[in-house]
Amino acid sequence: MKLRDLLLFGTLLTVPAMVVAQQASVPSSTASQAPAEDDGLTGSVTDESEWQDLGIAIPSFPTNASVATAATGGNTEALGRNVARVVFNDLKNNGLFKPVGPDQLPEVAFPQVAAPTFDTWRGRSAEMLVQGFVKANDDGRLTVGCYLYDVALGSELARQGYVVKPEEWRRAAHKCADMVYSRLSGESPFFDSKIAYIAETGPKDRRRKQLAIMDSDGANHRFITNGQATALTPRYSPDYSKIVYLSYLNGAPRIYVYNIGTGQQTLVTSSTNPTFAPRWSPDGKYILYSMAIAGNTDIYRVPATGGQSTRLTDSPGIDVGGSYSPDGSKIVFESDRSGGQQIYVMNADGSNQKRISFFGGRAATPEWSPRGDQIAFTHIGGNFRIAVTDPYGKGMRFLTDSWQDEAPTWSPNGRIVQFFRTERGSGKTGIWQVDLTGRNERKLNTPVDGSDPAWGPVLP
């Protein structure tokens, strides 16, 4: 489907405002604005094939004046190119669009940002045009403007502006990409979000596992725990303010909630019994987890602030996991009560437990989509593959076909699934993403091996 068709059938969505980045007004693009004397484009493209079927053209974001800044690039001129690169990579890596970025395009003059020379871009076969600017403010912050244009119609489709601290420039770039993605696809945005995962180092039989977080594109990486205790299965709270994870120190499991803003950790529950897979309820009030007692593993619910746990399952065998439906009314989990790992759904209070997986092989680590329409899980049948099904166990299909892919987690808009892949032989693990077509896979760059990914909500 061409971009114009996507635009005609898409729905305009409102992109949420930034908390740390104040939205700024940006100049309207109107016919009354005086164009520059030339077409505003400088430089050249050495390979004319770069101009064929551009889809979306994203030239470098110019500045009104080159000013030194603490942000990447050293000054606003270099930063404008880096902002455009982030927007380009966001749109390229999701698999929907065919953008061409600033390194393959001539530069745009500052006056042309709000008054594009559409004839020039039509001659270059661009369907859509993303332009913007970076400007230094007197208070040391930056204003980043972002515009989306329909080249054929010669009209503006959307625009936003952000005031950010220099070190937060990537958030403005992700917000720009979110605006373009939402306007053209009709889907909710997801680029301005964070990912938590377990960073792994050391030999296969003595892995050191630390909690780490990073941007959705792998940038701004940092470690949260020091590795003295093994960290496992992190999950973001619905409001993004906290991360729940499992910690093992000297064989003793504990569930902690880490406050992202303050850096403080709160103990939710601890036990001498094996404990697994903590998960938030959609309202953030409860945490699900699994615990084994006398060889029988069941699913429990505990207040997120700590307190008395409530057992939700009570069947012979192993009941593990637990992922709420978006409305909080149901829970999907895995159980081997039928003889092998399969997917079950129950009401939030533990009643009406029903098996939904009857498609051969085993099924593990189910996670409900934030849209509520699908459940992602690990299918085990010779190899481990990421698969999806509807909440009734119908329409199962595979998204990956590697040796060992497992532990899926959803993007905030429910259109991309993240997971970790283990290499045969070496045991090295990495964080991967695949869209719902199963055709667009990509690996996130992490400084060390990674497992147990968890995609957080779009940042406020």
Phi, psi and omega in degrees: 000133180282162183300325180296322177294319177301319183294318182294325183266348183284165178245132178288121179250149178275123178279129183299148179288159179270145176274308181281344180240107180293133178288139181243149173285143178234152185299141176286151174266111182229160181293340182283346180287132184286127177285162175290166183294323176258191184276002176079001182251131177233166180085186182210159175252122186286330182247109182297339179296339178297338183270354183281129177051056182301321188075271180239124175264131182230084178286169178302144178277115182284172176234154178285335178201134181285113183236137178297141180215155179283351182286167180306132179110335174091333177208169185294332179293311178293324180296324178300322177291321180292323176300313180297324178296319179295316177300314179301311182295321177302311184288327179291318190283348180276349173089352183275327191243167177238072182279157169239131189263183188294336181284348177247006185235152173290160182280158180248138177286150184306317181297340184275351182299313180267000179216075186295152172270084188300324181300321179298316182287328175297322178292344179260007176070021176282137175269316179234155182226127174249118177233158179195184179213161173233128184227136177275132179264161181296334183273008178092351178273175181242145168253126178244121177258149182218128181232143173240127182237145167269112187292316182297318181278344182064040185226156176274134179259325182195156175204148176212157175225150183225140172252119187227157168291151182306322182286351181254020184299329181295329178297319177297320178297315179296322178296322176298313178298322177299318179299313181296314180302313182295317183293323185271332184258339185077008181259160175292153183280168178205355185292322181275071182214171182240159178232131171256148178201174178258117179275125186245134175221165177094174181293163186302324185270358179216062183285135173265126188236116181243150173280132180222157176226158179199168174293167182298338179259008177093356180278171177053048182284140172206149178272139180261320179249162186267357177090357178294326173248143178289128178253143183215156168042064178285155173211136177286146172289158182302331180265008177072357188283342186220164173230129172261140178206165180259134180236134176242120175233119183055038177081359181261118182277139176221143174257122180244151168247123180260124178274115186294323183287319185260341184080003181279148177245139180239129176283125179267311179201152177220158182199160171272354180271150176304133184230146187219154158047067174291142181217143180280151164279157184300334179270359178075007184272335185229161175231128173273148171202167178245145180217139180260127177230121178055042176082359180244125183254126179232169181260135182235160174234135181225144175303143183296339178269001182098168180132203184284134177271148177244128179278130182257334178239154181206065181235152176298136178114207187240114173251119188227153173090217183124111178227123181288149165292157184302329180274358177078005185275337184225164179227131173258140182207171177250148179209147176254021183297340178265003178115342178205162182300126177217169183262134178233155174234140177220165173292161184298338179269005179095355181277165173056055180279124184224138174282137179242350183261115179223042186245023177084152182072191177250163182222134184216171175047053180287146177217128183285137177293145176297343175275343179085357187268343184216161175237125175266148181202172175264119176266128183244112179201077188091297173242178179254122181231150175276131181223165176227154175213164174280171185296354179252006180083017181256156174069032180296138175209153181271142174256335180227164179212066179244188183285315182210094174246134184203171174061064181288149173219147189265148167293160183302332181264003175071025182242354177226141179246131177253151183200178173239145184243133177254129180282138177295136177090297185284332183076005179291141182242152179211157180269128182234161174228151174214141178275176187288351173282338184080003185260341186246093177258146172208150179257133176277136178281123176233150184294336177223179177300154182222147176212176175049055181288154176217118182270126181275172178289169175297138183294144179289000000 
